[in-house]
Amino acid sequence: MHQKFTELVNQCRKPTIELLREVLLCRGEFSEAESNFITYMAGFSHHEFAEGLFSDFNLFFLENTSIFFDGENNKFHFKILISDQSHYCNKLSLGRIERDYGSIFGSRMAFRDKDGLYIDKLGKQLRGCSGEQARAYIAQGTSGMAENVVSYQRNLQGYCLVTHFVLAAEFNVDINLKTVFSRVTACIFANTPETRFCNLSLYQFQHRAELYSLLKTIYWYVIDARQPEKVTDFLHKIEADFKLMQYKSREHDYLQEILPEIETMMLEILSYN
């Protein structure tokens, strides 16, 4: 991995418009995978900071879609969120996806307080506070965020498609659920019984009515692993499109089963734009 790339990505834990401009300008110095990951950060995880730079780099989302177009490199990027926090499916694990598709990159963002200032060590900041005071402090700020991303590039029918498989880390909570689920094309979802302790479990978002309009825009692949009816009942309620997939085994390759269908979906959308 390029040392300069690593340094810039680490700096992006505290993104600014100026830093993201520098990172986008450096894409040509890095490998294909590294360049694709930088584009992912700009369009998806660090969108709120980078959006003002889109016109400078010929970046934009296709109208009424979650497909992010990189005009300088003629690539179409899209995000596939994976949530299998009970590990029913071995080939949806981070290590297996990396072996099969590409290198893992980490997109991180530090906690921000109510004034937008980054806090490196939240525990130290809250030392001496009561539980109620700590919760109030965190609620007024913006929770830290962590995503693990594997970017997979293919050329199909004259289009360069970059699929970003995203496994969101456990501590994406509260306001960041909106960031995690924003601009997602599809979600591969296996329900988990550890309801209150998994931040991307059904328990965490079925009572968040403000998220429903966002969740409705995602195409859901629900793996019939454990109590899938709870997930499908919820998706019916919010009128989201989904497909119930038979649970075959821990070793079954669900990505290989799903990816051609998703790519076909992308090509159909592109043919109309």
ABEGO torsion letter per residue (X at the ends): XBAAAAAAAAAAABBBAAAAAAAAAAAAABBAAAAAAAAAAAABAAAAAAAAAAAAAGBBBBBGBABBBBAAAGBBBBBBBBBBAAGABAAABAAAAAAAAEBBBBBBBBBBBAAGBBBABAAAAABGBBAAAAAAAAAABBBBBBBBBBBBBBBBGGBBBBBBBBBBBAABBEAAAAAAABGBABBBBBBBABAAABAABAAAAAABAAAAAAAAABBBBBBBABGAAAAAAAAAAAGBBBBBBBBABAABBAAAAAAAAAAAAAAAAAAAX
